[in-house]
Amino acid sequence: MLDEAEQAGDDLRGRVELDLAFHIGIVKAARNRFFSGVIEALSDVLATERERGKELTEILGESHAESDAEHRALLLGLGTGDAALAEQQMRTHLERVQRTFRGDGLE
């Protein structure tokens, strides 16, 4: 899935669908039925917000490569069972996403 996202390049719709599927996959792997239900119920809203985030990334002159690298680092932490690494990678990712949605870097 991560390879597909990288190959999608500037295909905004494709990237959004793959990004949402990646995050839903992580939630499902956690086997938290409550959180799985919440993310499924909000999937349309999340897709819309992801489209906005991807557009902001381009407007700010940032690269989708940052998100791709953050996703790979998060998956590495999860895959090795290193909870501290996974938590740190998720925090790093969420902080960058927050800066993007705040429009940091826009004059």
C-alpha positions as a Markdown table, in Angstrom:
| # | Residue | x | y | z |
|---|---|---|---|---|
| 1 | Met | 0.0 | 0.0 | 0.0 |
| 2 | Leu | 2.8 | 2.4 | 0.8 |
| 3 | Asp | 4.5 | 1.6 | -2.5 |
| 4 | Glu | 1.2 | 2.4 | -4.3 |
| 5 | Ala | 1.0 | 5.7 | -2.5 |
| 6 | Glu | 4.5 | 6.7 | -3.5 |
| 7 | Gln | 3.7 | 5.7 | -7.1 |
| 8 | Ala | 0.5 | 7.7 | -7.1 |
| 9 | Gly | 2.6 | 10.9 | -7.1 |
| 10 | Asp | 0.3 | 13.9 | -7.5 |
| 11 | Asp | -2.8 | 11.8 | -8.1 |
| 12 | Leu | -4.7 | 13.4 | -5.2 |
| 13 | Arg | -7.7 | 11.1 | -5.2 |
| 14 | Gly | -5.6 | 8.0 | -5.3 |
| 15 | Arg | -3.3 | 9.2 | -2.5 |
| 16 | Val | -6.3 | 10.1 | -0.3 |
| 17 | Glu | -7.9 | 6.7 | -0.8 |
| 18 | Leu | -4.6 | 4.9 | 0.0 |
| 19 | Asp | -3.9 | 7.1 | 3.0 |
| 20 | Leu | -7.3 | 6.4 | 4.5 |
| 21 | Ala | -6.9 | 2.7 | 3.8 |
| 22 | Phe | -3.5 | 2.8 | 5.6 |
| 23 | His | -4.9 | 4.4 | 8.7 |
| 24 | Ile | -7.9 | 2.1 | 8.8 |
| 25 | Gly | -5.6 | -0.8 | 8.5 |
| 26 | Ile | -3.6 | 0.3 | 11.5 |
| 27 | Val | -6.8 | 0.8 | 13.5 |
| 28 | Lys | -8.1 | -2.7 | 12.5 |
| 29 | Ala | -4.7 | -4.3 | 13.4 |
| 30 | Ala | -5.1 | -2.8 | 16.9 |
| 31 | Arg | -8.3 | -4.8 | 17.3 |
| 32 | Asn | -10.1 | -2.0 | 19.1 |
| 33 | Arg | -13.7 | -2.5 | 18.0 |
| 34 | Phe | -14.8 | 0.9 | 19.4 |
| 35 | Phe | -12.1 | 2.8 | 17.5 |
| 36 | Ser | -12.7 | 0.7 | 14.4 |
| 37 | Gly | -16.3 | 1.6 | 14.5 |
| 38 | Val | -15.6 | 5.3 | 14.9 |
| 39 | Ile | -13.1 | 5.5 | 12.0 |
| 40 | Glu | -15.5 | 3.5 | 9.8 |
| 41 | Ala | -18.4 | 5.9 | 10.7 |
| 42 | Leu | -16.3 | 8.9 | 10.0 |
| 43 | Ser | -14.6 | 7.6 | 6.8 |
| 44 | Asp | -16.4 | 10.1 | 4.5 |
| 45 | Val | -15.4 | 13.0 | 6.7 |
| 46 | Leu | -11.9 | 11.7 | 7.0 |
| 47 | Ala | -11.6 | 11.3 | 3.2 |
| 48 | Thr | -12.7 | 15.0 | 2.7 |
| 49 | Glu | -10.2 | 16.2 | 5.3 |
| 50 | Arg | -7.4 | 14.1 | 3.8 |
| 51 | Glu | -8.1 | 15.7 | 0.4 |
| 52 | Arg | -7.9 | 19.1 | 2.1 |
| 53 | Gly | -4.6 | 18.1 | 3.8 |
| 54 | Lys | -3.1 | 16.8 | 0.5 |
| 55 | Glu | -4.1 | 20.1 | -1.2 |
| 56 | Leu | -2.6 | 22.1 | 1.6 |
| 57 | Thr | 0.6 | 20.1 | 1.3 |
| 58 | Glu | 0.9 | 21.2 | -2.3 |
| 59 | Ile | -0.1 | 24.8 | -1.6 |
| 60 | Leu | 2.6 | 25.0 | 1.1 |
| 61 | Gly | 5.2 | 23.6 | -1.3 |
| 62 | Glu | 5.7 | 20.6 | 0.8 |
| 63 | Ser | 6.2 | 17.1 | -0.5 |
| 64 | His | 4.1 | 14.0 | -0.2 |
| 65 | Ala | 7.4 | 12.2 | 0.3 |
| 66 | Glu | 7.4 | 13.5 | 3.9 |
| 67 | Ser | 4.1 | 11.7 | 4.7 |
| 68 | Asp | 5.2 | 8.6 | 2.8 |
| 69 | Ala | 8.4 | 8.5 | 4.9 |
| 70 | Glu | 6.5 | 9.1 | 8.1 |
| 71 | His | 4.1 | 6.2 | 7.3 |
| 72 | Arg | 7.1 | 3.9 | 6.6 |
| 73 | Ala | 8.7 | 4.9 | 9.9 |
| 74 | Leu | 5.4 | 4.3 | 11.8 |
| 75 | Leu | 5.0 | 0.9 | 10.1 |
| 76 | Leu | 8.6 | 0.0 | 11.1 |
| 77 | Gly | 7.8 | 0.8 | 14.7 |
| 78 | Leu | 4.6 | -1.2 | 14.7 |
| 79 | Gly | 6.2 | -4.1 | 12.8 |
| 80 | Thr | 9.0 | -4.5 | 15.2 |
| 81 | Gly | 6.8 | -4.2 | 18.2 |
| 82 | Asp | 8.7 | -1.2 | 19.4 |
| 83 | Ala | 5.9 | 0.8 | 21.1 |
| 84 | Ala | 8.1 | 3.7 | 22.0 |
| 85 | Leu | 9.3 | 4.1 | 18.4 |
| 86 | Ala | 5.8 | 3.7 | 17.0 |
| 87 | Glu | 4.5 | 6.3 | 19.4 |
| 88 | Gln | 7.2 | 8.8 | 18.5 |
| 89 | Gln | 6.7 | 8.3 | 14.8 |
| 90 | Met | 3.0 | 8.8 | 15.2 |
| 91 | Arg | 3.6 | 12.0 | 17.2 |
| 92 | Thr | 6.0 | 13.3 | 14.6 |
| 93 | His | 3.4 | 12.6 | 11.8 |
| 94 | Leu | 0.5 | 14.2 | 13.7 |
| 95 | Glu | 2.6 | 17.3 | 14.6 |
| 96 | Arg | 3.5 | 17.8 | 10.9 |
| 97 | Val | -0.1 | 17.3 | 9.8 |
| 98 | Gln | -1.2 | 19.8 | 12.5 |
| 99 | Arg | 1.2 | 22.3 | 11.1 |
| 100 | Thr | 0.0 | 21.7 | 7.6 |
| 101 | Phe | -3.7 | 22.2 | 8.6 |
| 102 | Arg | -2.8 | 25.4 | 10.6 |
| 103 | Gly | -1.1 | 26.7 | 7.4 |
| 104 | Asp | 2.3 | 27.2 | 9.0 |
| 105 | Gly | 4.5 | 28.5 | 6.2 |
| 106 | Leu | 1.8 | 30.5 | 4.5 |
| 107 | Glu | 2.6 | 34.2 | 4.5 |
